[in-house]
Amino acid sequence: LVLYKEKNMLLTEANLARRHGYMMIQPDRRKKVRKSMGGIRHVLGERKRAKIADHKLYLEELERVGALLEDLDVAAGEGGSMEDDMHNEATEKLEEDKI
């Protein structure tokens, strides 16, 4: 925001200097403002690209977790609930220990 104000002030000053026929004081200030704004745009672009990449990874992870959950639901639907499987396994172990 401050750079936009500075840019507008410098453009106004340059316009007045051109109209009245005198040289603008420190004309390289416009180049510095333009370079600073370019740096800010570059950083904002990097942040946006990083955010998009993170979002894509998040969506891929959601798909992977969703697929795992579907596989678990299918497996649970075929053989009963997980609690039943654990109970049956514990019972089998107890019977093996008795023998």
Secondary structure, DSSP 8 states (H G I E B T S, - for coil): -HHHHHHHHHHHHHHHHHHHT---SSTTHHHHHHHHHHHHHHHHHHHHHHHHHHHHHHHHHHHHHHHHHHHHHHHHHHH--HHHHHHHHHHHHHHHHH-
